[in-house]
Amino acid sequence: MPAARVLIIEDDTAIRSVVRAAVEADGGRVFEAATASAGLQLAAAERPDLIVLDLGLPDADGRDVCKRLRAQGPVPILVLSARQQDTEKASLLDSGADDYLTKPFSTLELRARLRAQVRRARMLRGTEHDAPLRTAGLIVDFERRSVRRNDQEIHLTPTEWTLLQALARDAGRTVTHDQLFARVWGREYGDAQKYLRVYIAQLRRKIEGDPLRPVLIVTEPGVGYRFCAPEP
């Protein structure tokens, strides 16, 4: 994450220190705010590459802050929260967050998720939106609607392709069950988790090296799925 500019909006000094150390360990530069108002001002003034946002701020609800930050632009937002409920996690993702970590968290996972969000943002800025995604031997060509793994063509059904595309275009970001259900099947009712469980299993069998230990399509229990894009 060389030269990444990261804004931390967190009122807990100890947690800010942990996040700052994680960012600086990967060569990033840090801006800090202890309140929502200060964070919103810094976000507008500094235009960071990534924002780490705590939900439990003293002067505003973190979800509202997330919505206001998202309205400012497409900067990735990683939320830190002590809230464990799946409904809370899904709600904040629907509010505009790109990813979340539940407190307490490991520094190793924090650094990995920060790198993934910065990498995704730079990929989207630095290439055409329909440029092929290349990762871990897999090539997803959005324009040609084709998938290759280790130079072998993979044949997907139309539904499998639409599902893969919905995940791959948001690589590094957790996509909720409801969001995927609406994108793939075009509706907001029905048993989203049941539908997705079947099609995700089929997709994993075709694109994963080991479908029982997936590394590309990762399950976020009770919330949704995340397409991971490790270095090619």
Residue pairs with C-beta under 8 A, 6 or more apart in sequence:
1 23
1 26
1 27
1 28
1 114
1 115
1 118
1 119
2 26
2 27
2 28
3 27
3 28
3 29
4 23
4 26
4 27
4 28
4 29
4 49
4 50
4 114
4 118
5 28
5 29
5 31
5 46
5 47
5 48
5 49
5 50
6 19
6 23
6 28
6 29
6 30
6 31
6 48
6 49
6 50
6 51
6 52
6 114
7 30
7 31
7 32
7 33
7 39
7 42
7 43
7 46
7 48
7 50
7 51
7 52
8 16
8 19
8 20
8 23
8 30
8 31
8 32
8 33
8 51
8 52
9 33
9 35
9 36
9 38
9 39
9 42
9 51
9 52
9 53
9 54
9 57
9 65
10 16
10 19
10 32
10 33
10 34
10 52
10 53
10 54
10 80
11 34
11 35
11 54
11 56
11 57
11 58
12 54
13 34
15 54
15 80
15 103
16 32
16 34
18 107
18 110
19 30
19 52
19 80
19 110
20 30
20 32
21 107
22 107
22 110
22 111
22 114
23 29
23 30
23 114
24 30
25 111
26 111
26 114
26 115
28 114
31 42
31 46
31 48
33 39
33 41
33 42
34 58
35 57
35 58
35 59
35 60
36 57
36 59
36 60
36 62
36 65
37 59
37 60
39 51
39 53
39 57
39 65
39 69
40 65
40 68
40 69
40 72
42 48
43 51
43 69
43 72
43 75
44 72
47 73
47 75
48 75
49 75
49 76
49 118
49 121
49 122
50 75
50 76
50 77
50 78
50 114
50 117
50 118
50 121
51 69
51 75
51 76
51 77
51 78
52 78
52 80
52 114
53 62
53 65
53 66
53 69
53 77
53 78
53 79
53 80
53 97
54 62
54 79
54 80
54 81
55 61
55 62
55 63
55 79
55 80
55 81
55 82
55 83
55 92
56 62
56 81
56 82
57 65
62 79
62 81
62 92
63 91
63 92
63 95
66 77
66 79
66 92
66 95
66 96
66 97
67 95
67 96
69 75
69 77
69 96
70 77
70 95
70 96
74 121
74 124
75 121
76 98
76 99
76 117
76 118
76 120
76 121
76 173
77 96
77 97
77 98
77 99
78 97
78 98
78 99
78 100
78 101
78 113
78 114
78 117
79 92
79 97
79 99
79 100
79 101
80 100
80 101
80 103
80 105
81 88
81 89
81 92
81 100
81 101
81 102
81 103
82 102
82 103
83 89
83 102
84 102
86 221
86 222
86 223
89 100
89 102
89 220
89 222
89 223
90 176
90 177
90 178
90 223
90 224
92 100
93 100
93 174
93 175
93 176
93 179
93 223
93 224
94 176
94 178
94 179
98 117
98 120
98 172
98 173
98 174
99 113
99 116
99 117
99 172
99 173
99 174
99 226
100 174
101 109
101 110
101 113
116 172
116 228
116 229
117 172
117 173
119 172
119 229
120 171
120 172
120 173
120 229
123 171
123 229
129 142
130 142
130 143
131 142
132 139
132 140
132 141
132 142
132 143
133 139
133 140
133 142
133 168
133 171
133 229
134 232
135 171
135 216
135 229
135 230
135 231
135 232
136 215
136 216
136 229
136 230
136 231
136 232
137 149
137 150
137 209
137 232
138 147
138 148
138 149
138 207
138 216
139 147
139 148
139 149
140 147
140 164
140 165
140 168
141 147
141 148
142 165
142 168
142 169
145 161
146 153
147 153
147 154
147 156
147 161
147 164
147 206
147 207
148 154
149 207
154 206
154 207
155 206
156 164
156 203
156 206
159 184
159 199
160 199
160 202
160 203
160 206
162 183
162 184
163 180
163 184
163 196
163 199
163 200
163 203
164 203
164 207
166 175
166 180
166 183
166 184
167 175
167 180
167 217
167 225
167 226
167 227
168 227
170 227
171 227
171 228
171 229
172 226
172 227
172 228
172 229
173 226
174 220
174 223
174 224
174 225
174 226
175 224
175 225
175 226
176 223
176 224
177 192
177 193
177 196
177 223
177 224
178 188
178 192
179 224
180 192
180 196
180 224
180 225
181 187
181 188
181 190
181 192
181 195
181 196
182 188
184 199
185 195
196 225
200 217
200 219
200 225
201 211
203 217
204 211
204 214
204 216
204 217
205 211
207 216
207 217
208 214
208 215
208 216
208 217
209 215
215 228
215 230
216 227
216 228
217 225
217 226
217 227
217 228
218 225
218 226
218 227
218 228
219 225
220 226
